[in-house]
């Protein structure tokens, strides 16, 4: 853990988690299984507080 560079520490942890998911054969992002983010946004339309987006 690098307290002098917390962003580097966070990125390293994120990369390690993505590698862990990949080792289990799971996707680590929406693109890998072919999901289209616009479908999620369309489904959420009207259910989100626009000030949060």
DODREN-696147 format. One record per residue (C-alpha): x, y, z. Coordinates in pm, 1 decimal. Example, Ala and Ser with C-alpha at 12.3 -4.5 7.8 and 13.67 -1.06 7.14 Angstrom:
2
      east     north        up
    1230.0    -450.0     780.0
    1367.0    -106.0     714.0
***
This chain:
53
      east     north        up
       0.0       0.0       0.0
     142.1     335.4    -107.0
       6.7     610.2     117.6
     207.0     868.8     -77.7
      19.5     778.8    -399.8
    -334.4     663.5    -311.3
    -450.5     670.5    -673.7
    -180.2     417.3    -766.1
    -288.6     199.3    -473.2
    -652.5     214.5    -584.1
    -564.0     128.2    -943.7
    -350.8    -164.2    -829.1
    -638.9    -295.2    -617.9
    -881.1    -254.0    -907.3
    -647.9    -443.0   -1141.4
    -604.0    -720.1    -885.6
    -981.2    -755.5    -846.0
   -1029.0    -767.0   -1225.1
    -762.8   -1040.2   -1247.2
    -940.4   -1232.8    -969.1
   -1273.2   -1215.1   -1152.8
   -1105.6   -1324.7   -1476.3
    -946.3   -1621.7   -1293.4
   -1300.0   -1732.0   -1202.2
   -1412.4   -1692.6   -1563.0
   -1631.0   -1394.6   -1477.1
   -1646.2   -1065.5   -1667.2
   -1485.9    -766.2   -1499.9
   -1677.2    -500.4   -1693.6
   -1997.8    -454.6   -1894.4
   -1823.6    -484.0   -2230.5
   -1687.7    -836.2   -2179.7
   -2024.8   -1015.0   -2177.0
   -2145.1    -788.4   -2459.8
   -2374.7    -575.3   -2247.9
   -2480.6    -242.4   -2392.5
   -2477.9      33.0   -2130.1
   -2743.1     230.8   -2318.5
   -2991.8     -49.8   -2242.7
   -2929.6      -3.4   -1869.7
   -2971.2     371.2   -1900.8
   -3293.4     328.3   -2101.8
   -3429.1      90.4   -1836.5
   -3340.0     334.8   -1560.6
   -3490.3     634.5   -1738.9
   -3756.1     783.3   -1516.4
   -3625.3     592.3   -1214.5
   -3317.0     803.1   -1151.1
   -3291.3    1132.7    -976.3
   -3137.3    1339.3   -1257.1
   -2939.5    1543.5   -1005.4
   -2740.9    1227.3    -920.6
   -2635.0    1162.7   -1279.7
***
